[in-house]
Amino acid sequence: MPTASIELSVLGDPPRNVKLITWNIQYCRGCDGRIDPARIARTARDIADFDVLCLQEVARNFPDLSGSSGEDQFEILAGLFPGYAMVKGAAIDALAPEGGRREFGNAIVTRLPVLQVLRHLLPRPADPEAPSMQRVALETVLELPSGPLRVTTTHLEYYSARQRAAQVGRLRELQREAAEHAAFPPRDKESGPFRNLPRPESGILTADFNFPPEDPLYEALQAPPGRGVPPYRDAWRVRRPREAHAPTLGIHDKAQWPGPAIACDFIFVTEDIADRVEDVMVEESTDASDHQPVLLVLRD
């Protein structure tokens, strides 16, 4: 047997990295005021040959949004990523005045097999002092070569601190629930909707959280959600413990955000996979949205 073949059989294939991008795309509206889904797709591809793209603020049939014609951005974006699955997570699903449905929420675009999808409406306790909208956590279980991994994306309430705190609490409950399902899976059935599907405790959580790192909710989200349950850890702090968070909002769009730029878009990983974080970075140059994309590279 040739020497090269012997070396390959000993060393095996190099570890595979999974690349994930999270981005609040402001319904595909750039800092120039133009709605341009194709620009969003180009920018995402320029950042990385990604496996998972988590999007917030995707709109369908909302012509009253500035610059929009009411285009179905879920459908358009799905067409711009051939070979990828589009998983839709509409927080708002309402009858439009002119007929049809209006939808607004999140999406996950991935080329990994999607084993199952769960859509969790987040709490929205009454808060008459603040405008607000319904929020959703879109959870997918993806099949990686190393096994199933949960990827959840969401967008927390901006105006209501009360609702935002309740939503952080629910995200922690969902992590505990997934860990309990993994430890004590329901009785299985061979077929039909009672068939037990994987829902591992290991996961990634991405969002526009609408709070900065110094907000108490940032630490609250990372508190242990239950005994023996792996808590979330900020991937930036895992990989760059001595670096301040790069800003993700207010870099380019000073009309909407005239103050100092802040970080409010984060990627959290469960503690059990934190040692697999290879890199995390913010793409600061693009002005295709008022937010900046964040890239995670995870060793599989």
Disulfide bonds with the S-S distance in Angstrom:
none
